[in-house]
Structures are given as C-alpha cells and as structure tokens.
Amino acid sequence: MIEHTVNVTQPAAMRFGLTGIESIKQNIQVIATTYAGTVPLDRALGISPGVVDQPEVIAQALFVNELMAAIEEGEPRAQITDIDYEQTPEEAAQGKYHAVIRFVEREVL
C-alpha cells in the first residue's frame, strides 16, 4: 500500500470535484483544521478547541487522539499510519507546531 502525507499547516482553499486520494487528503485537511461546533450542519466535524490550552506534551497527545477519532468518523477511506509534529523556524519562534498525518487508503465496502 502507498502511504500518503497531509501536512497540516493551515486551512487550505476548498477545491471542488476532487476524487480518489486528492479528495481524501482534502477531507483530512478540513477535519484537522476545523474546530468542532463551528460547522452549522455538522457540529461534530473537527477537533475540540480545548486541546490547545494544555501544556505542549499533553496537547500533542490529546490532539493525536482527537485527530484519530475525527478522521475515523469523517473520512472512513483513510487509515492513519502516523501523526507527527514539525516546526518551521517561524513556528518555533511563536511556540507553535503543525501536524503531519500519514495514511493509506482503506477499501470501503
């Protein structure tokens, strides 16, 4: 199976008509950059905003848990293989980091 990567730095522009892997990547990007409760017709979509108010190590662990559950619920075609964190020099100066999500395509019946 081919492993694919989504680098979650910020919300991306929505592209319509995507299919296959590109559609899955966009859906993961949307899920990972959306706070739960902010989408009018799908209040459960996204991650809890409460994870950002925790100490860094705890926030990362909670964020992985939130992402895994949200992606499992919102994008069943993706099987997450790894979630890691990276920092650009600018992010490090601001105390920020971003997720790098790796997944393989799952057969959905």
N, C-alpha and C positions, 0 to 999 in steps of 0.2 A: 504494500500500500504506500502511496505517496503522501508524505507529510507536508502540510501547508502551514503558512505562518500569517498571523494577523498582528501587526504592530499597532497597538492602541495608544496613539499619541494624543489625538483629539478627535472630535466628531468629524466624519468625512461627509462630503456632499452626497446627497442621495442620487443614485443612478437607477433609472427605471429600466425594466426589460432584461435584467441580468438573468442568466441561467447557470446551472452547474456550480462549480467551485466559486466563481465570482459572486454569485448570489449568496452562497454560504458565508463567504468572507465578509460581505457587506452586512449580513444579518448579525454576525458575531460582533462586528464593529459597532453596530447600532446598540446591541444589548449591553456591551461593555462600556458605552459612553452615555447611557441613559439612566437617570435615577428613577427607581420605582416610584409610582404615583404621579409621574409627570405626563404620561400618555393618556389622553382622555378616554379612549375606548379600550385600553388595555393597561389598567393601573398596576398590574403585577409585572409588566415588562421592565427589565433593567435590574439594577443593583441598589441595595439600601444605602442612602446617603450617610447613615450612621457610622459606616466603617471608616470614613475619612477622619473622624475625630478621635481615633485611638492612637496609641504610640505606634511607631513605624512597624515594628516586628508583628505586633498584634493586628494592625491594619492590613498588612500584607497577607497574613494567614486568613483573616476574615474575608478579604477581597477575593482570594482564590476560591474559598468556599462559596461565596455569593456568585462568582462568575460561573463556576462549575454547575451550580443549581440552575442559574438563569439560562445558560446556554443549553443545558439538557432540556429544559422546559420550552425554550423559544426556538431552538434550532436543532431538531432531532436528527438531522442529516450529518451533524458533526460529532465526532468522538474526540474529546480533548485528550491529548497525549502529554501536554506540559504547559504550565503557565509560569513564566519567569518575569523578572523585573529588570529594567535597564534604566540608566540615567544619561541624558545628554549633559554636557558641561553647564548649559543654561539651567536645566532642571536641578542639577546638583546644587547650584548656587541659590536656588529658591526652595530647596528641601523637597523637591518633587521627584517622582519616578513614573514610569509607564509600564503597562503590561505587554508582554509578548506572548501571544497564545498560539500554540501549535496543535494541529488537529489532523485527523484523517477523515475521509468521507465514509460515512456509515451507510450501509444498504438499508433503506426504509421500505418496508413492505406495505 
